[in-house]
């Protein structure tokens, strides 16, 4: 273990640029940040510099920290989870619901915007302008789209997307779906189906990639926990 007097440290309040300069000069892998009592309050790693260089378009807040979102449901006990997430510094919450135009989701959006007016909320799914308006009136930020053919549902999706301030579509299964969604007016796409079974995705590799997990959708419906399935291995995400 390195002795304290041999450690290269920076004091709390140091700027990110100053800390980076210290790391480069010292050629150390990590730089502890200490307060006036010599207590550790933060740490900067050389890998952070490398990631900042390799991923310059990563979504970060003004403090250069990665943005973080989390999912919550629409039940009463999810309000407690919401409080814990806000205390932990979450940047946005996603309402996990199979039907966006429901009284449960609308009531939850009202609750969130009244208690945490600055917190961004992603809701859905909706497919019509009328459904989108109901959620926007409650303080909604973005919309989603249920699985289906973007070509067939294009008119309805476009109408719903026009209503939302920040627009996203999901059920993206191919690169072509991304192009269609952006053409219809989406500003963000969710690519769970597209990225599932890539080399970087979690899951055991058998003859195909098996993904195990749990899911709870809808406002009152629970899906069996630990449901597993197998999908064909797609290789590395970098090929996309």
N, C-alpha and C positions, 0 to 999 in steps of 0.2 A: 504493500500500500504506500502510495506517495505521501510523504510528510507534508504537513500544512505549510511549512515555510518554503517548500519546494513547489507548491502549487502556483500556477499562473491563474489569477482570478481578476474579475472586474467588479466594480462596486455597483450597487443598484442605482439606476438612473442613467447608466451608460447607453448611448444610442446604438442602434443596430450596426451602423457603419463603423463606429468605434470598436465595437465588439468583434466585428469581422476583421478589422485591421489587426487587432490583438491576436486573433487566431492565426492569421496568416504569418505574422512576425514570429510567433512562438512555435509554429509548426506543431501545435498540439491538436489532439483530436476533439477535445471538448474544453469549453470555457465556463467554469462555474461563476455565477453571479451572486455576490454576497451583500448583505446589508451592513449597517454600522455596527451591529453586534457580531459580525462575522458568521452570520447564519446563512445557509444556502437558500436562495429565494427563486433561482432559475438556473438554467443551464443551456448553453448554445453549443451545438455539435457541428463539426466540420461537414458532416453529411447534409446539414441544413443548407450550407452554402452550395453544395453540389446540386441538391434538389431545386434550389432557387434558380440555379443556372440552367438545369435541364428542363424545368417546367415553369418558364416565365409567365405563362398564362393561367397558372393556378389561381383559383378564387380565394382571395385573402381579404381580411378586414384592414382598417387603417393601421393596426398594430402589427401588420405583416403575418398574422396568424391565419391558418386555413379556416375558411368558413365551415360551419358544422350544422347539419340539419338532423332532425330525429322525428320518428313517427309516433303518433298517439292515436288512440281510438276516440269514440264519441260517448263513452260511458262516464258515469260520475267519478269512478276511481281514476280515470285518466286525467282528471283535473289535478290530482296530487302528483302524478307523473309530470304534468306540465310544469308545476311549481319547481320540482327538482331540476328539470331540464333548464329552466330559465336561470335558476341559481347557479347552475354549472356553466352558463354562458352560451347556450345554444343560440344560433343565429336565425333559425327558421324551424317551423314544425309542419309536418305533413299529416293531414287527417286521413287515417287508414279506413276507408269506407268503400264498399262496392257500389253505393248509390249516393252520389253527391247531393242530389236534389231531395234531401230528406230533412224532416224537422230535427232529427238528432244532430246532423252536421250543422245546420243553420244555427241551432241553439249553442253548439260548441263554439262556432265562429264568433257569435255575439259575446260569449263569455270571455274568449281569449282577447278580443279587441278591446273589451271594456277593462280588463285587468292588466293586459300588456299591450297597449295601443301601438307600440313601435315594433312589436314582434311580427315578422312576416309569416303568413299562413298560406299553405298550399292545400287546396281542396279539390274535390271532384269525386267521381267522374261525372261529367255532363256532356251532352251532345247537341243541345239546342240553345239558341240565344235566350229563350225564356228561362231555362234552367240556370244558365249562367247569371242572368240578372238577379235571380233570387239570392244567389250566394254573394254577388258583388254588393248588393244592398246590405248584406250582413257584415261586410268588411273583408271579403275574399280577395286573394291576391292572384291566383292562377287557376287554370283549369286542366282537366285531364280528359282522356277519351277512352272508352271501353274497347276491348279487342274487336277487330273487324277490318274490313277492306277500306283503306283510305280512299280508294277511287270511288267506291259505292257511297261512302258516307261523307264525301268531300264537301258537299253543300252545307250539311248540318254542322260539320266540324268547323268550317270557315265562319259560319254565323256565330258559333259559340266563342271561337277564338277572338273575333272582333270585339266581343264584349269584355274580355279579360284584359287587365293591365299588363300582367306578365303571363305569357301563354306557353303551355307545354302540352305535348301529346305523349301518350304511352302506347304500349303494345307494339313497340318497334321490334321487328324480328329480322329485318334485312336492312342493308345500307340504303336500298331504294326507298324504304319507308321513311328514312330520315329526310331524304330529298323532298318527298311528297309532303311531309309534315311542315317543313320550312316553307315550301311553296304555298301552303294553305294559310300561313301566317304565324306558325308556332315560333317561339323564341328559344324553347328548350325542349329536348326530347329525353324520355326515360328509356333506357336500353337494356332492361333486365333480361329480356328474352334473347336479345342479340348477343349479350356478353356471357350468358349462361354457358357453361361447359367449355369456356376458353381455358387455356393453360393457367392463367392467373386467377381464375375463379375458384372458390373453395369447393371441396368435395373429394371423395375417394375415386381414384382412377382404377376401373376394372377393365373389361373389354370395351366399355364406354365410360364416360364420366358420370358418376352417380352423385346427385346433389341431395343432401339430407337437410331438413330444416322444418320449421313450423310456420303456420300462417293463420291469421284470424282476419276474416274479411266480413264486411257488412256490419250493421249496427247491433244486431241481436243474434247473429249466426256465428258459431264457432266451427272451424274446420279442425279435423283431427290433428293433434300435435305430432311432430316427428314424421310427417309423411315424406317418403323418399321416392325418387323416380330416377330414371336414367335417360340421358340424352347423348347424342353423338358428340364426340370430342371435336371441337372446332379449331384446335390449335391455338397459337398465340394471338392475343388481342392486337398485337402490332400489325398483323396482316390487314386489319381494317383501315 
